[in-house]
Amino acid sequence: MTHGQKKRTVLLPDGTALPAIGQGTWYMGINRSVRAEEVKALRNGIERGMTVIDTAEMYAEGGAEEVTGEAIADCRDDVFLVSKVYPHHADRKQMVTACENSLKRLGTDRLDLYLLHWRGRVPLEETVQALEQLREAGKIVRWGVSNLDTEDMQELWDIPAGQHCAVNQVLYHAASRGIENDLLPWLRERHVPVMAYCPLAQGGRLRTELLEHPVIRDIAGQRGVSTSQIALSWVIRDGDVLAIPKAVQLSHVAENAAAMDIVLTHEEVERLNGAFPAPEGKVPLDIV
């Protein structure tokens, strides 16, 4: 990509264009001694164009939302703010309170996107009614879901207003491609983008296996970029998946933002697909 070209974006169903790489906040807000560092990382990411910030009431029991709130305090309107509600708060009574508590911690009057974190015991129909109620009240601009597989999405689609769902946030990276079997095609048919969490795998052994794979190392070496940048570029390769890596080190923040400018060639994608083949049949949704 030449300098000055627009970074890659992903379109929401309502036409809103978002940068293809945003920022995750899982594990932020746990340790107060690194809070300033976490705030700085998020602010730095915003300055570098990663204006989608994804958080949740679950993360550090609201701690990550507080960190996010501090980071966006003087640039709220430049940010696309996403938070998630616990399944056990996803009924008509408790969701309003949960959302208001999130807004308080975030220091804002609205969420750009509010997600059901995963499916619990509350009927989807009631969750949708609660989400619609928040949307009509102006507390959220739009809503979506997280960790819902194809059957759940179909059930959601058949509910009144269920088709207002703006995204499905699921785990997705080169070493975890189960969604490509039927969930991703289903979402694509209905123009619902994916938000990919853990796009660099979940840490530990899995992350090492992904980022130290000889093919990823070879492609990164040829391009003079990091292996994580190649892995991120693969996740966003088709234009309808938005990745939300989490970074606290400023060098990682810079790498993540720059990965938006890396467009893999057809041959590179083929090599990566060969190294990390998609499963041949349906597998259960990968969830962490």
C-alpha positions in Angstrom: 0.0 0.0 0.0 1.3 3.4 -0.8 1.5 6.1 1.8 -1.7 8.1 2.1 -3.9 5.2 1.0 -6.8 4.6 3.3 -6.4 1.8 5.7 -8.5 -1.3 5.2 -12.0 -1.2 6.6 -14.9 -3.5 7.4 -18.5 -2.4 6.7 -21.3 -2.9 9.2 -24.8 -3.7 7.9 -25.8 -0.1 8.4 -22.9 1.1 6.2 -20.6 2.2 9.0 -16.9 1.7 8.0 -14.6 0.5 10.7 -10.8 -0.1 10.6 -10.1 -3.8 10.0 -7.9 -3.9 13.1 -9.1 -2.6 16.5 -8.0 -3.1 20.1 -9.0 -5.7 22.6 -8.9 -5.2 26.4 -9.2 -8.7 27.8 -6.9 -9.0 30.9 -6.6 -5.2 31.2 -7.7 -3.6 34.5 -6.6 -6.5 36.7 -3.4 -4.9 38.0 -3.5 -1.3 39.0 0.2 -0.9 38.8 0.1 -1.3 35.0 -3.0 0.8 34.5 -1.1 3.9 33.2 0.7 1.6 30.7 -2.6 0.1 29.5 -4.2 3.5 29.1 -1.2 4.7 27.2 -1.3 1.7 24.9 -5.0 2.2 24.0 -4.5 5.9 23.4 -1.5 5.2 21.2 -3.6 2.6 19.2 -6.3 5.2 18.7 -3.8 7.7 17.4 -2.6 5.0 15.0 -6.1 4.4 13.6 -7.2 1.5 15.7 -10.3 3.3 16.8 -12.5 0.3 17.6 -12.1 -0.6 21.2 -13.7 -3.8 22.5 -14.3 -4.4 26.2 -16.8 -6.2 28.5 -18.3 -6.0 31.9 -16.7 -9.4 32.5 -13.1 -8.3 31.9 -11.6 -7.7 35.4 -15.2 -7.3 36.6 -15.5 -3.8 35.0 -11.8 -3.0 35.4 -11.1 -3.1 31.7 -14.0 -0.7 31.1 -12.5 1.7 33.6 -9.1 1.6 31.8 -10.9 2.1 28.5 -12.9 5.0 29.9 -9.7 6.7 31.0 -8.1 6.2 27.6 -11.0 7.7 25.7 -11.9 10.5 28.1 -11.0 13.3 25.8 -11.5 11.5 22.4 -14.8 9.7 22.9 -16.2 10.8 19.6 -13.2 9.5 17.7 -13.7 6.0 19.0 -16.1 3.1 18.1 -16.8 1.7 21.6 -17.9 -1.9 22.0 -18.8 -3.6 25.3 -20.5 -6.9 26.2 -23.1 -8.0 28.7 -22.9 -11.2 30.8 -25.5 -13.8 29.7 -27.0 -13.8 33.2 -27.7 -10.0 32.8 -29.2 -10.4 29.4 -32.9 -10.2 30.4 -35.2 -7.2 30.3 -34.7 -6.3 33.9 -31.0 -6.6 34.5 -29.7 -5.5 31.1 -30.6 -1.9 31.6 -28.7 -1.8 34.9 -25.7 -3.7 33.4 -25.5 -1.3 30.5 -25.8 1.7 32.7 -23.0 0.4 34.9 -20.8 -0.1 31.8 -21.5 3.4 30.6 -20.6 4.8 34.1 -17.3 2.9 34.1 -16.6 4.0 30.5 -17.5 7.6 31.3 -19.8 7.9 28.3 -23.6 8.2 27.6 -23.7 5.6 24.8 -22.1 2.5 23.4 -21.6 2.2 19.6 -22.1 -1.6 19.9 -23.3 -3.8 22.7 -22.9 -7.5 22.5 -24.4 -10.5 24.2 -21.1 -12.1 25.5 -22.3 -15.7 25.0 -25.5 -17.5 25.1 -26.9 -18.3 28.6 -30.3 -19.3 29.9 -32.2 -16.1 29.1 -34.3 -16.8 25.9 -32.8 -15.0 22.9 -36.1 -13.3 22.2 -36.0 -11.6 25.6 -32.4 -10.5 25.1 -33.3 -9.0 21.7 -36.2 -7.1 23.3 -33.8 -5.8 26.0 -31.2 -4.7 23.4 -33.9 -3.1 21.3 -35.1 -1.2 24.3 -31.6 0.1 25.0 -31.2 1.1 21.3 -34.5 3.0 21.4 -33.4 4.8 24.6 -30.2 5.9 22.9 -27.9 4.1 25.3 -26.6 1.9 22.5 -26.4 2.7 18.8 -26.5 -0.9 17.6 -26.1 -4.4 19.1 -24.7 -7.8 18.2 -23.7 -11.1 19.6 -20.6 -13.1 20.6 -19.8 -16.8 20.6 -23.0 -17.8 18.7 -22.7 -20.7 16.3 -24.8 -21.2 13.2 -27.8 -22.8 14.8 -28.0 -20.0 17.4 -27.7 -17.4 14.7 -30.5 -19.0 12.7 -32.7 -18.9 15.8 -31.8 -15.3 16.4 -32.7 -14.5 12.7 -36.1 -15.9 13.2 -36.9 -13.7 16.1 -38.6 -10.3 15.6 -35.9 -7.7 15.3 -33.2 -10.5 15.5 -31.9 -9.4 12.1 -30.8 -6.0 13.6 -27.7 -8.0 14.8 -24.7 -6.0 13.5 -21.8 -8.5 14.2 -20.9 -11.8 15.6 -17.7 -11.8 17.7 -16.0 -15.2 17.7 -12.5 -16.7 18.1 -10.7 -16.9 14.8 -7.1 -17.2 13.6 -5.2 -19.3 11.2 -4.9 -22.2 13.6 -8.6 -22.1 14.5 -10.6 -22.0 11.3 -13.8 -23.9 12.3 -16.1 -21.0 11.5 -15.2 -21.3 7.9 -17.2 -24.5 7.6 -20.7 -23.1 7.9 -20.8 -20.1 10.3 -18.8 -17.7 8.2 -20.6 -18.5 4.9 -24.0 -18.1 6.8 -22.9 -14.7 8.1 -21.5 -13.6 4.7 -24.8 -14.4 3.0 -26.5 -12.0 5.4 -23.7 -9.4 5.3 -23.0 -9.7 9.0 -19.3 -9.2 9.6 -17.2 -11.1 12.1 -15.2 -9.6 14.9 -12.2 -11.9 15.5 -11.1 -12.2 19.1 -7.7 -13.8 20.0 -6.6 -13.3 16.3 -3.1 -14.2 17.4 -4.3 -17.3 19.3 -4.8 -17.5 23.1 -1.3 -17.1 24.3 1.0 -19.9 25.6 1.7 -22.9 23.4 -1.1 -22.1 20.9 0.3 -18.7 20.2 3.9 -20.1 19.9 2.7 -22.7 17.4 1.0 -20.1 15.3 3.6 -17.4 15.3 6.7 -19.7 15.2 5.3 -21.8 12.3 8.0 -22.0 9.6 5.7 -20.8 6.9 4.6 -17.7 8.8 8.3 -17.0 9.7 9.3 -17.4 6.1 6.7 -15.0 4.8 7.4 -12.5 7.6 11.1 -12.7 6.9 10.7 -12.1 3.1 8.6 -9.0 3.8 10.7 -7.7 6.7 7.7 -7.7 9.1 6.8 -9.6 12.3 5.1 -13.0 12.3 2.2 -11.5 14.3 1.6 -8.9 11.4 1.4 -11.8 8.9 -1.1 -13.7 11.2 -3.2 -10.5 11.6 -3.1 -9.8 7.9 -4.4 -13.3 7.2 -7.3 -12.8 9.6 -8.5 -9.6 7.8 -7.6 -10.9 4.3 -11.2 -11.0 2.9 -12.4 -7.6 4.0 -15.3 -8.7 6.2 -13.5 -9.8 9.4 -12.4 -7.2 11.9 -9.5 -8.4 14.2 -9.2 -7.1 17.8 -5.7 -8.0 19.1 -4.8 -6.9 22.6 -1.5 -5.1 23.2 0.1 -3.2 26.1 3.6 -2.8 24.8 3.8 0.2 22.5 5.9 -1.8 20.0 3.1 -4.4 19.7 0.5 -1.6 19.3 2.5 -0.1 16.4 2.9 -3.6 14.8 -0.8 -4.3 15.0 -1.7 -0.9 13.5 0.8 -1.4 10.6 -0.6 -4.9 9.9 -3.6 -3.1 8.3 -1.3 -2.0 5.5 -0.1 -5.5 4.7 -2.0 -7.2 1.9 -1.0 -10.8 1.4 -0.6 -12.0 -2.1 -2.7 -14.9 -3.4 0.3 -17.2 -3.2 1.1 -16.2 0.4 -2.5 -16.9 1.4 -2.4 -20.3 -0.3 0.8 -21.1 1.6 -0.7 -20.2 4.9 -3.9 -22.1 4.1 -1.7 -25.1 3.3 0.2 -24.7 6.6 -3.0 -24.3 8.6 -5.7 -26.2 6.8 -9.4 -25.6 7.7 -11.2 -28.5 9.2 -13.1 -30.6 6.6 -16.3 -30.9 8.5 -18.3 -29.0 11.2 -16.4 -28.6 14.5 -17.8 -27.0 17.7 -17.2 -23.3 18.0 -13.8 -22.5 19.5 -14.5 -20.5 22.7 -12.1 -19.1 25.4 
